[in-house]
Amino acid sequence: MSLRNTLRRNKTIRGRRWTITRDKNGKLIKVKMIFKPEEYVKYKNAKTIYGDKALLKILDKEFNKK
């Protein structure tokens, strides 16, 4: 089961955050869950973090490109 299907079937969890990594062509290559987002945002190299709903929209958009 893919992450996209799992997020779609299960309820969103408040406070769960994700980061994404794209390659040089803009293709999504990696998704990571951030366990302590309040600490993560303090780093100077912190990437943008997304909630469950926002990540699901990104994954749907990537799936529809294929």
PyMOL commands that set and color helices and strands:
alter all, ss='L'
color gray80, all
select helices_A, chain A and resi 3-9+37-40+52-65
alter helices_A, ss='H'
color red, helices_A
select strands_A, chain A and resi 17-22+28-34
alter strands_A, ss='S'
color yellow, strands_A
deselect
rebuild
show_as cartoon
